[in-house]
């Protein structure tokens, strides 16, 4: 039986709805992440703390939804052929949530001092990495509803990932080559945060790669 046939049945509609709900939580977490980084950079402590709190709630909700999805996968024999791939896709998205949550917490714990002239660059980097993840979400949804459209959406992930890497490298180059007023420890600190924000785009590529593999298997 084709995958599209399995997930287009009436019985599977609640399963697909739960998948959509889970992916919507990922999408919301990206908005919270962007707001959180901006709030930190521009010293809005109240909004930053709210972002961390909201992110914790979203993580918990996503965990509950993931368990529901896993239970459904293991209780339906018709899905056994696709179970492993769907589980790996969920793991990729879970990793994204972990990066987002950990990055915000590390901003709160380590309180990096970001020079005024780099704040816009860090905001732009955050926007690019979140766009990479955002581009993967329609592809993930399409896999369950309209598989032929998966490749139409995931190619954007690679574009935003490349732009993220370029900007992250530009930030690090500026820090080490042009900011003689900073201590070496401060430079390493800024490099650390640029690298960890950039990691989100790499995680998005892992999702796109997984979706590509799943789509090829579906066509066999």
Secondary structure as UniProt FT lines:
FT   HELIX           3..7
FT   TURN            11..12
FT   HELIX           13..41
FT   TURN            42..43
FT   HELIX           45..75
FT   HELIX           77..79
FT   HELIX           80..110
FT   HELIX           116..145
FT   HELIX           147..149
FT   HELIX           150..178
FT   TURN            180..181
FT   HELIX           184..219
//
